[in-house]
Amino acid sequence: MTTAAMVALGKIGLPLAVAMAEGGLDVRGADIDPRVVELVNAGTPPFPNEAELDERLAAVVESGKRAATTDVAAAVAASSVVVIVVPLVVDEHAKPDFGAIDAATATVAGALRPGTLVVYETTLPVHTTRTRFASALAAGSGLTLGEDLFVAHSPERVYSGRVFADLRRYPKLVGGIDEESGARAEAFYASFLEFDDRPDLSRPNGVWNLGSAEAAEMAKLAETSYRDLNIAFANQLARGADAIGVDVYGVIEACNSQPFSHIHQPGIAVGGHCIPVYPHLLVNSVPEVTLSLRSREVNDEMPRVAVDAVEAELGALDGKTVLILGVAYRGGVKEHAFSGVFPLARLLAERGARAVVSDPLYDDEEIRALGLEPSVRGERVDAAIVQADHAEYRSLGENDLPGTRVIYDGRCAVDPARFPNIIARVPGARGLTGLAATPIGETETWTTEGD
């Protein structure tokens, strides 16, 4: 039986570790957070809202195929395969801080045994697996790359909240620093993953070996940057549609009736750990790909477009109170990395407005901890801006927003029929027809939020 160590039991690592255990592997989970380890060993997910995780984690813990520890070195020393999915932290300008993953690499290196395969699932700038981590593993272990130490990259391609479904749906990309490393990584994932039939693909769904770590790194950055580019185009179309007086949603629907067009849906912000970050990682490691910088500029402008639209309806915002609906960067997920709530609150404050915030997934103390002011239920506000597409917003009506004269729905998340006496604006929509478009999240081609 293959023994594998999963280093970091977060929203990607834990479900993947469960899938590995279900596939017959003996899995040692490792995390430096004692609370995470305690919960995992009790069969309880340390985070909410991951479909199927509760029951599947409990089952593998009960079966004895899954154990967690804070002793990363011990887990590595007992394993023939080590998977690392420690987050790559970035600052507000998307500049990476390798501190955490470098530290994990050093710990792993000191415990490696000859013949071990190490796979990085963390999304990385191109060349990082080979030039930064493989060399550090070799130096720290005394092993020789390609002889008794094998290193590969296999970027995670899953969506928080539906990880198990995505593991089946999307090909698992791998690339080694050498041919043997790639072959071992391919065999490792093929040993436990099962894949949906995908007749739409050019080759059978499964583990796809791209031939090098660099190709695997670039593929993940490129597919995510493509989404940012597509959303930027949709946002520019929306602004153009506003200028000439047509409905962008009808235009996009018409375009996408032709099989070569896959235009996404415009939106108020692009947030999350992935889409706002990976275009920068791509450009910084492959400088020929300059379009990604422009897409970032376009999408970063959208909160200002929303505030401008509210100001155009209300007049000067000085002294006004504006409610921002949504801390999360997308509906149904308690995550706020690069969320549009932050630039919206800042822009409103710069224009003299008081920005208050509510979100069904965040309590008042959590909102305050983010430097935001929580709203008071029933308080009168002059305008509301929908920043996240939470399902709860579909039932909002005028009685929920006393005093509101303008609602700017940046996510097509509210029902316009419930606001007959309030000026409602949607980016790029004419006559609010955009609210009849496919709700965000139902189809991937319409998604505007990050991963």
VENRAHU-V821482 format. One record per residue. N is the residue number from 1. RES is the residue in one letter. PSI is psi in radians with two decimals (NA if undefined). NEAR is the number of other ideal C-beta (glycine too) atoms within 12 Angstrom. Layout:
<<N;RES;PSI;NEAR> <N;RES;PSI;NEAR>>
This chain:
<<1;M;2.27;17> <2;T;2.32;29> <3;T;2.21;28> <4;A;2.49;41> <5;A;2.32;46> <6;M;1.97;47> <7;V;1.87;50> <8;A;2.04;42> <9;L;0.97;47> <10;G;-2.72;36> <11;K;-0.31;35> <12;I;-0.84;41> <13;G;-0.72;43> <14;L;-0.87;47> <15;P;-0.66;44> <16;L;-0.69;46> <17;A;-0.68;49> <18;V;-0.77;38> <19;A;-0.67;39> <20;M;-0.78;39> <21;A;-0.71;36> <22;E;-0.50;29> <23;G;0.10;26> <24;G;0.03;20> <25;L;2.64;32> <26;D;1.91;27> <27;V;2.26;44> <28;R;1.91;39> <29;G;2.46;49> <30;A;2.31;44> <31;D;2.49;37> <32;I;-0.12;24> <33;D;1.96;24> <34;P;-0.59;17> <35;R;-0.75;17> <36;V;-0.80;28> <37;V;-0.76;29> <38;E;-0.78;19> <39;L;-0.76;25> <40;V;-0.75;40> <41;N;-0.37;29> <42;A;-0.01;19> <43;G;0.38;26> <44;T;2.15;23> <45;P;2.40;31> <46;P;0.07;29> <47;F;2.67;27> <48;P;2.97;18> <49;N;0.44;23> <50;E;1.99;35> <51;A;2.28;23> <52;E;-0.14;25> <53;L;-0.70;38> <54;D;-0.98;25> <55;E;-0.62;18> <56;R;-0.66;30> <57;L;-0.81;37> <58;A;-0.68;21> <59;A;-0.75;18> <60;V;-0.55;36> <61;V;-0.76;31> <62;E;-0.57;16> <63;S;-0.26;19> <64;G;0.09;14> <65;K;0.06;28> <66;R;2.15;41> <67;A;2.55;33> <68;A;2.66;41> <69;T;2.72;30> <70;T;-0.12;25> <71;D;1.51;22> <72;V;-0.76;36> <73;A;-0.71;27> <74;A;-0.71;21> <75;A;-0.72;40> <76;V;-0.78;38> <77;A;-0.44;25> <78;A;0.13;26> <79;S;2.61;39> <80;S;-0.23;32> <81;V;2.38;41> <82;V;2.16;52> <83;V;2.21;50> <84;I;2.14;54> <85;V;0.74;39> <86;V;2.32;38> <87;P;2.52;31> <88;L;1.87;41> <89;V;2.45;21> <90;V;2.72;30> <91;D;-3.03;14> <92;E;-0.26;16> <93;H;0.23;14> <94;A;0.42;31> <95;K;2.17;15> <96;P;2.52;26> <97;D;1.89;18> <98;F;0.09;26> <99;G;-0.89;16> <100;A;-0.78;25> <101;I;-0.51;32> <102;D;-0.75;27> <103;A;-0.73;23> <104;A;-0.71;41> <105;T;-0.73;39> <106;A;-0.72;27> <107;T;-0.78;34> <108;V;-0.80;44> <109;A;-0.72;34> <110;G;-0.21;22> <111;A;0.03;30> <112;L;2.50;41> <113;R;2.72;25> <114;P;2.43;15> <115;G;0.05;22> <116;T;2.47;38> <117;L;2.23;47> <118;V;2.19;50> <119;V;2.27;50> <120;Y;2.14;49> <121;E;-0.30;45> <122;T;2.37;43> <123;T;2.29;45> <124;L;2.66;46> <125;P;2.63;39> <126;V;2.41;34> <127;H;-0.17;27> <128;T;-0.74;36> <129;T;-0.80;47> <130;R;-0.95;33> <131;T;-0.46;23> <132;R;-0.96;30> <133;F;-0.76;41> <134;A;-0.76;40> <135;S;-0.63;23> <136;A;-0.67;32> <137;L;-0.74;41> <138;A;-0.77;28> <139;A;-0.69;19> <140;G;-0.36;25> <141;S;-0.39;34> <142;G;0.11;17> <143;L;2.86;28> <144;T;2.17;20> <145;L;2.35;32> <146;G;-0.17;23> <147;E;-1.02;17> <148;D;0.28;22> <149;L;2.24;36> <150;F;2.33;40> <151;V;2.37;49> <152;A;2.89;52> <153;H;2.34;49> <154;S;1.55;49> <155;P;2.37;47> <156;E;2.48;44> <157;R;0.58;34> <158;V;2.86;35> <159;Y;2.17;35> <160;S;2.27;34> <161;G;-0.34;29> <162;R;0.68;25> <163;V;-0.80;36> <164;F;-0.70;31> <165;A;-0.70;22> <166;D;-0.56;28> <167;L;-0.57;37> <168;R;-0.58;25> <169;R;-0.68;24> <170;Y;2.49;32> <171;P;2.49;33> <172;K;1.97;41> <173;L;2.37;39> <174;V;2.69;45> <175;G;2.27;40> <176;G;2.91;39> <177;I;-0.21;40> <178;D;3.02;25> <179;E;-0.74;19> <180;E;-0.69;23> <181;S;-0.75;40> <182;G;-0.73;36> <183;A;-0.69;23> <184;R;-0.69;34> <185;A;-0.72;44> <186;E;-0.80;31> <187;A;-0.64;26> <188;F;-0.91;37> <189;Y;-0.62;42> <190;A;-0.37;24> <191;S;-0.33;25> <192;F;-0.30;31> <193;L;2.49;35> <194;E;2.55;21> <195;F;2.54;24> <196;D;2.65;19> <197;D;2.25;12> <198;R;1.44;16> <199;P;-0.23;9> <200;D;-0.23;13> <201;L;2.73;15> <202;S;-0.32;9> <203;R;2.89;13> <204;P;2.47;15> <205;N;2.50;23> <206;G;-2.64;26> <207;V;2.13;32> <208;W;2.01;30> <209;N;2.00;32> <210;L;-0.04;27> <211;G;-0.35;24> <212;S;2.73;28> <213;A;-0.64;42> <214;E;-0.70;30> <215;A;-0.72;29> <216;A;-0.72;46> <217;E;-0.81;42> <218;M;-0.65;35> <219;A;-0.77;34> <220;K;-0.77;46> <221;L;-0.66;39> <222;A;-0.75;32> <223;E;-0.59;28> <224;T;-0.70;37> <225;S;-0.56;41> <226;Y;-0.75;28> <227;R;-0.70;38> <228;D;-0.75;48> <229;L;-0.76;34> <230;N;-0.78;37> <231;I;-0.68;44> <232;A;-0.72;35> <233;F;-0.76;31> <234;A;-0.70;41> <235;N;-0.67;41> <236;Q;-0.66;28> <237;L;-0.72;33> <238;A;-0.76;44> <239;R;-0.66;27> <240;G;-0.68;22> <241;A;-0.69;27> <242;D;-0.70;27> <243;A;-0.62;15> <244;I;-0.05;14> <245;G;0.65;13> <246;V;2.90;22> <247;D;1.97;28> <248;V;-0.50;37> <249;Y;-0.66;36> <250;G;-0.65;23> <251;V;-0.81;30> <252;I;-0.72;38> <253;E;-0.73;22> <254;A;-0.77;15> <255;C;-0.77;22> <256;N;-0.03;23> <257;S;-0.21;13> <258;Q;2.30;11> <259;P;-0.19;9> <260;F;0.02;8> <261;S;2.26;18> <262;H;0.94;23> <263;I;2.30;33> <264;H;-3.04;38> <265;Q;2.43;46> <266;P;2.83;45> <267;G;2.98;51> <268;I;-0.41;50> <269;A;2.74;49> <270;V;1.94;49> <271;G;-2.96;43> <272;G;3.07;36> <273;H;-0.27;34> <274;C;-1.19;42> <275;I;-0.71;44> <276;P;-0.25;40> <277;V;-0.81;41> <278;Y;-0.53;47> <279;P;-0.63;44> <280;H;-0.74;36> <281;L;-0.64;40> <282;L;-0.86;38> <283;V;-0.68;28> <284;N;-0.44;27> <285;S;-0.35;30> <286;V;1.40;25> <287;P;-0.21;15> <288;E;-0.33;14> <289;V;1.35;27> <290;T;-0.36;18> <291;L;-0.52;23> <292;S;-0.55;36> <293;L;-0.67;24> <294;R;-0.66;21> <295;S;-0.66;35> <296;R;-0.74;34> <297;E;-0.79;22> <298;V;-0.84;31> <299;N;-0.55;44> <300;D;-0.32;33> <301;E;-0.30;27> <302;M;-0.63;40> <303;P;-0.66;36> <304;R;-0.66;29> <305;V;-0.71;36> <306;A;-0.80;47> <307;V;-0.69;39> <308;D;-0.72;25> <309;A;-0.71;34> <310;V;-0.75;43> <311;E;-0.62;28> <312;A;-0.54;18> <313;E;-0.68;26> <314;L;-0.39;33> <315;G;-2.84;17> <316;A;2.40;14> <317;L;-0.09;31> <318;D;2.14;17> <319;G;-0.09;14> <320;K;2.72;31> <321;T;2.20;33> <322;V;2.22;47> <323;L;2.19;45> <324;I;2.10;51> <325;L;1.82;44> <326;G;2.00;50> <327;V;-0.71;43> <328;A;2.63;45> <329;Y;-0.30;44> <330;R;2.78;45> <331;G;2.46;39> <332;G;0.06;31> <333;V;2.21;37> <334;K;1.30;28> <335;E;2.44;35> <336;H;0.28;34> <337;A;2.18;34> <338;F;0.50;36> <339;S;2.59;39> <340;G;-0.23;47> <341;V;-0.58;44> <342;F;-0.89;31> <343;P;-0.58;34> <344;L;-0.84;46> <345;A;-0.71;36> <346;R;-0.80;20> <347;L;-0.70;32> <348;L;-0.75;42> <349;A;-0.68;24> <350;E;-0.46;17> <351;R;0.22;25> <352;G;0.09;20> <353;A;2.74;31> <354;R;2.04;26> <355;A;2.16;41> <356;V;2.68;35> <357;V;2.49;43> <358;S;2.69;39> <359;D;2.26;37> <360;P;-0.29;26> <361;L;-0.15;27> <362;Y;2.35;29> <363;D;3.05;16> <364;D;-0.71;19> <365;E;-0.66;10> <366;E;-0.65;20> <367;I;-0.77;31> <368;R;-0.67;16> <369;A;-0.36;15> <370;L;0.10;24> <371;G;0.35;17> <372;L;2.78;33> <373;E;2.10;27> <374;P;2.55;26> <375;S;2.80;33> <376;V;2.19;17> <377;R;2.24;16> <378;G;-0.12;13> <379;E;2.60;21> <380;R;2.35;21> <381;V;2.69;36> <382;D;-0.51;35> <383;A;2.81;41> <384;A;2.47;48> <385;I;2.12;57> <386;V;1.99;49> <387;Q;-0.46;49> <388;A;2.59;47> <389;D;0.96;41> <390;H;2.47;32> <391;A;-0.54;24> <392;E;-0.43;21> <393;Y;-0.29;38> <394;R;-0.45;25> <395;S;0.06;15> <396;L;2.56;30> <397;G;-3.11;22> <398;E;-0.61;22> <399;N;-0.37;16> <400;D;-0.23;28> <401;L;1.15;37> <402;P;2.35;21> <403;G;-0.19;23> <404;T;2.28;36> <405;R;-0.41;27> <406;V;2.36;34> <407;I;2.16;45> <408;Y;1.93;47> <409;D;1.68;44> <410;G;0.04;53> <411;R;0.13;47> <412;C;0.80;42> <413;A;-0.26;42> <414;V;2.86;41> <415;D;1.97;26> <416;P;-0.46;28> <417;A;-0.34;17> <418;R;0.03;24> <419;F;1.03;29> <420;P;-0.38;14> <421;N;0.23;18> <422;I;2.40;32> <423;I;2.09;24> <424;A;2.30;39> <425;R;2.45;39> <426;V;2.33;41> <427;P;2.08;48> <428;G;-0.01;44> <429;A;2.58;35> <430;R;2.18;22> <431;G;0.37;19> <432;L;0.34;29> <433;T;-0.37;22> <434;G;-0.43;40> <435;L;-0.17;35> <436;A;0.00;18> <437;A;2.94;37> <438;T;2.18;22> <439;P;2.49;26> <440;I;2.34;39> <441;G;-0.34;27> <442;E;-0.57;15> <443;T;2.48;16> <444;E;-0.52;23> <445;T;-0.22;25> <446;W;-0.09;30> <447;T;2.37;37> <448;T;-0.26;50> <449;E;2.91;47> <450;G;3.11;37> <451;D;NA;38>>
